[in-house]
């Protein structure tokens, strides 16, 4: 009797656990495009198109390799429009009662498969460097689960940038060298872009029909949609952008959406690129003298350090983690996160870029949109859903810890030792967003005062009981306390007025 081998849209690797456990001669691979997965949050049209196109090409690759593939396209008349529904339909067609699946990266889907009437065997997703067991062993007994120490374990395990038992260059982390402000000129034309072929164009037409009302621009569409294209995109980045990636990875420019960033996280997260393959290519560039160590280390840390760490946190903390709200923030997500007008040029530019590309780099996410959301007291559940919806690389296992933990401090400090908040000064230092803005970053109160300046002190004031004893925040509270009473009162009053106008949907 055949078994069903489920392959999800973010499991497009021939080495994925379910395929490794399957028998090509008798088992049936099930892949399904279903409305449920495209709409449980309003995913960016580019994200949906990317996943569907990559799925179709991967299914064709499996068939060419001799697999039997039962593939459900979104517009198939018999499509039940849910993963479990398609498993039940295919089980009836093929006389199968057992399903082998690689454990999904989202509790919602794990629960659905565990409740499926068929016998479902979930295998650990071993495309990651650290297994769940390894992460739990590392986390056990620790008072604080800090990424830096986990990252060192991953360096030792992989041997990446290691010289015997010591880190290359005698330093584990070169982050201090990677904080240069935006350069005057960028001599990199951006990530490699691919012209849609016939198959991709068909997917774009489908997405336009079915999800055209979702936030974001579907066209022009330029993502890689198969492994060969993704590997070309990686090689292009390593050769042309990696040397300056480290220096300018935190910088932001209003008229340059990519600077020296790779934009390959989406390819890794769906399986078109293997994380170790990526890291070894970057390490080799350093070994060959084609990239400095601060660039290579900074990039590798994002993958074997941060990416592995947040996945470990997601499964360590459990199904309720994405819904945590440790600071009890309740304010609704304002319409300008969905493209409505705002006078804040930094937020406007970050959202505009997000709508156009389904992409923004980590500092735009953390220190512009995320920083604003935290300062303004936006509901972290709504903020988290927004990030999950609008970015092509976003899947809950990676998105929730980054937003709920790192960005919004809603997990109470599991990930971050302090909230990542800043006034407008940081944004001004790292970008050109403040030039030409309606607000003036140098103005602290009164007409034209930058909202980030007002909201920064407002945040510290309203959460004083929580953070005043935090060793990393003491200086800022002392600065606040040195202000005269009138100035403090003015800051709070003007911040309250700004938040009220925003909540009423007025232009801010």
N, C-alpha and C positions, 0 to 999 in steps of 0.2 A: 504494500500500500504506500502511495506517495505521501510525503509530508509537504506542508506549505512552509516556504522560507520567506519570511517577511523582510523586505528591504525598504527602509524609510528614506525620505528625501534628503536627510543629512547623513546617510550611511552609504554613500556612493563610492565604496572602496571594494575591490575584489577580495581584499584580505579581511573584510569585516567578519566578526565572529560567526554570525548565522550562516554565511556562505562557506566558511571554513568547516563548519559542522555538517554541511549538506552533502547529499549524494547527487551528483550531476545527472546520473543515469535514471534516477526515479523521482526526484523531488521537483516541486514546482515553485519557482520564485514568484512571489506576489509583490507587485508594486502598484500603487494607486494614487492618482491625483484626486483629492476629495475636497469638496467645498468646506467641510468642517475645518480642515487644516489651514485653508486660505482665509478664513473669516473669524476664527475665535478671538483674534484681535484684528483690526483693519490693516493687515500687512501692506507695506509699500508695494505698488505694482511691479517695480523692478525686482524686488525680492521674490515675489511669487513667480515671475517669469524666469528668473535665474534658476530657481529650484526645479520648476517643471521642465525647462529645457535640458538641464543637467540630468534629470531623471530619465527623460526620453532617450538621451544619448547613451546613458549608462545601461539602460535596458537593451538597446541595440547592441552594445558591446557584449553583454552577457549572452544574448542569442548567438552572436557570432562565435562566442567561445563554447557553444554547445549546450547552454542552459535552456530549459523550458521556462518561459517567462509569461505569466498571466498579468498583463498590464492594463490598468483601467485609466482611460483618459477622462478628463473632467466632463466632457460633453457626451460620453457614452450613455445611451438611454437606460441601460441596466445598472449604472453606477449608483450604489447606495449612498454615496457621498460621505462615508465615514470609514476609517481604517478597519474597525471591527466588523462593520457591515460588509466590507469587501472580503475580509477573511472568511466570513460565514458563507458568502456567495461562492467564493472559489472552492471552499471545502465541499460544498454540495456538488459543484461541477466535477471535481476530481476525486470524490470519494475519500477525502482526507479528514482526519480527526485531530491531527497534531500539528502544531505550529512551532517552528523554531524562529526566534527573533533575537536580535541584539537589543539589549536594554536601551530604551529611549533616553534622551537627555532631558526629559520633562516629566514631572510627577503626574501631570494630567494624562499623558499617554500611557505611562506605566500602569496607572490605575485602570484605565480602559482595557488594556491587554490582560491584566490580572483578573478582571471581571468577565472576560470573554468566555462564552459557553464551551469553546473548544479547549483542548489541552494545549497550553502555551508554555513553552520552555524559554525563559529569558536568560540569555548569556551575557556576561559582562562585556562591555565595549572595550576591547583591549587595544584600540588604536591610540589610547592615551599612555603616557609614560608611567604614571603612577596608578596602580590599581586602587580600588576602594579600600582594600585590606591594607595596602601600604600607607595610604593617607591616614587611615584610622590609627594605625600603629604609630605614625609620626605625631598625630594630634593627642594621643592618650597621655593624660597627666599634665599637659601644658596649661599654664594659666592664660597665656595669650598665643593665639594662632597667627603669628606674623609671617607674611610671605617670604621675607628675606631668608629666614632660616630653612624653610621648606625648599626654596630655590637652591640653596647650597647643596641640599641632599640630591636634588635632581641633577645638578652639575656633576656631583660625584658618581651618580648612577650612570649617566650617559657618557661621561668623560669629555663633554664639550668644554672647550676653553680651559682644559686642565693640563697642568704640567706635573705629572706624578700625582701626589696628594695635594698639591697647591694650585690655586687659581692662576691662570695665565696673567702675567704682569704683577703678581702678588696682591691683587685686589679682586674681591668678589663682584664689586659693583662700581660702575663708572658713571653713575647717575649725575654726580656733581659736574661732570664735563658735558652733560647733555641738556643744558638749560639755556642755550643761547637764544636771544630774541630774534625776531624775524629778520632775515637778511634783506638787503636792498634788491638783490637779484637772485633768482632761482634758475640754475642752469640744468634743470631736469624737466622734461616735457610732460611728466606725469606717468601713471601706470599704463602698461600696454593695453590698448583697446582693440576689440575684435568686432568686425562687421558681421551682423547677424546673417547666418545662412538661411536657406529655405525653411529648415526645420525650426529654427529659432523664430523666424518671422511668423510662422504658423502659431507658435506659442504666444507671441506678442499680440497677435490678433485675438486669440482666445482670452488672454488676460484683459485686454482692452474691453472686450464685450462683458466679461463677468465681473471684473473688479475695477472698472474705469472710474468709479466714484470714490475710490480710496485715495488718501493723501499721497501725493508724490507724482513725479513725471515718469511715465513708462519709457518714452523715447526722448532722446536717442539712447539706445541700449548697447552697451559695449563690454559687458562682463564676459569672461571666459566661461564656457559651458561644458568643457570636457577636460580630461586630464592633460592631454597634450597642450592645449591652449594655456591651462593653468601653469604648467611647467615653463612655458615660454614667458609668461608674465613674471614668474619668479626669477628666471635668468635675467630678464630685462631690468628688474629692480636691483639685483645683486651687482650687475655690471655698471649701471648708470646712476643709481640713487643711494645705495648703501654707504658709500664713503662719506656722505654728508648727512645721512639719516640721524646719526647720534647727536650731532651738534644742534640740529634744528627740529628734533622730534616734538618739542613742546611749543614751537612757534606757530603763529596763525596769521594769515593774510586774507584780506577781504576779497581780493581778485585772483587768488591762487588756491584752489581747493585741495591740492594734494601735496605741495612742497616736495619733500623727499620720502613720502610714505609709500609703502608697498601696495596697500589695498589688496592683500591676499588672505586676510582673516576669513572672509567668506568662503574661499576655496578650501582652506584647511577645515573649516567647521562642517562642510558637507562631505568631505572625504576626497576631493579632487587632488589635494596635496596632503602628504604625510608630514606631520610636524617635525619628525627627526630628519626627514629629507630636506626640509626647509632649513633647519638649523645647521645641518652639515654643509649645505651650500654656502651659508653665511660664514661659518667657521673657516671653510676652505678659502674664501676670499681674503680673510684676515691672514691665514697662513701664507697665502701667495703674495702678501704685501699690497693687495688691492683695496683694502679697507682698514681703517684704524681700529684698535681694540675697543674704544668706547662705542663705536657704531655697532660692531659685531656683538659685544656683550649686551648693549642696550636692547638690541633686537631679539637676541636669543632669550634674554630674561623675560620678555613679554610672552614667549611661547612656552618654554619649559618651566618658567617660574610662574608668572601671573596666570596664564591660561590653565595650567594644571592645578594651580592653587585654588582658583575660584570654582573649578569643577569639584574639587575635593570639599570645599566649604558647602556648596549646594547640597551635596548628598549627605554630608556630615550633619548639617543642621536640620534636615528633614522637610517634609511637604509643606509645612506652614511658613517656612522661611520667606518666600516671596511676598507674604502678606504682613510682615512685621511693620510696626509703626512705632518705634521706640521713642520718638519725640512727639508723638500724638499730633502730627501735622494733618490738617483737615481741609485746607483750602483747595478749591477746584483748579484743575489745569486750565490756564487761560487759553483763549482761542488763538493767540499768536503762536502757540506751539504747533498749531495746524495751519499756519501761513497767514493768519490775519495780521494787520499792520501793527507794528510797534515802533516807537521812536528809539528804542535801545538798539543801536546799530550792531553790536556784537551778537545779541540774540537773534536779530533779524537775519544777519548774514549766516549764522550757524543753521538756522531753520531753513533758510532759502537753499543752502547747500544740501542739507538733508533731503529736502523735497526733490531736488534735481538729481542727486546721485545715490540716494539710499546709503550715504556714507558721510561720516565726519570723524576726524581722528580723536584720539583719547582725551586730549586737553580741551578740545571744543566740547566734548561730551561732559567732561568732569568739571571744568572751570568756567564754562559759559552757561550752557543750558542746565547742567546739573547744579552748579553753584547757585544760579538764580533760583532754581526750584527749592533748594534747601533754605536759602536766605528768606524766601517768600513764604515758606511753610506750606508748600504744596503737598497734597496727599501722595505719599510715596507709592501707593498702589497704582494711582493714575499715572504717575511719572514712569514707573516701571513698565506699565503697559504701553506707554508711548514709545519708549526705547525699543521694546520688543517688536512693536509694529513697524517702526520707520527705518530700521537699519538692516541691510542685507545680511550682515554677519550675526544677527541676534537670534539666539536660541536660549530658552529659559535657563539652562544650566550655566551659561556664561553671562547672560544679561542680568539675571536677578542679583547675584552677588555683587556685580559691578555697580548696579544702581541702588538696590536696597542697602547694601553694605558700604561700599566705597564712596558712592556719590551722596546718598541721602542720610547716612548714619542711622538708618531705621532699624538696623539689627542690634543697636545698643553698643557697638564697639567690637563685634566679633572680628571684623576685618581691619577697621581703621582705629588707630589710637586716639584720633581727634577728628572732628568734622572737617571736611575739606571746604572751607569757606574763605572767601577773600573779598576785599573791596575792589573798586575799579582799578586800583593801582596795578595789580597783577596782570589784568587783561591788557592794560595800556603798555606794560613792559614787554609782554610777549606777543603783541599783535599791532596791527595798524587800524584796528576796529574803531578806536576812539576818535580818530581823525574824521571830521565831518559828521560826527554824531550830534543829534539834537541836544544831548546832555554834555556837560563838561566834566571830565574825570577829575579835574583839579578843584571842582566846586563841591564843598562838603554839605552845605545846607543852602536853602533859599532857591531862587529862580535858577534853573538849569543844573541843579545838583544831580550828580550821577546816582541813579537808584541803587546801584551796588554799594555805594558809600553809605547811604542811609540804611539800607537793609542789613548790611554787615553788623552795624552797632545794634540795630533792632534785634537781630538774631542773638547776639551775645547777651543783651539785656534780658530778653524773655527766657533764655535758657541758663541764666546765671547759676541757679542752684545745681544744675547738672555739670557745668563745665568750669566754674571758677577755680576749682581745685585741680584741674588738669594741668600737669606740669608744662605741657606744650602751649598752653593758652594763657598762662599767668600774666605775661607781659602785656597782652592785649587788654585784659581786664584792668590792669594798672593804668594803662593809657586812658581807658574809658573813665575810670574813677578820677583821674586828674582833670578831666574836663569840668568846666564850671556847670552848676546846676541848670542854668538857663540854656546852655548849648545842648546838654543832654536832653532836656525836655523838648527842645526844638527838633532834634534828630528823631526822637520817638514820635512826635506829633506829625512830622512830615512823612516819615516812613508809614505810619498808620494811614495817612491820607492817600499815599500812593497805592497801598494795598487795597484800600477801599475802592478807589477808582478802577483798579485792575479787576477786582471782583465784580464790579458793576458792568464790566465789558467796555469801559471807556478807553480811549486811546492813551497809552502810557509809553 
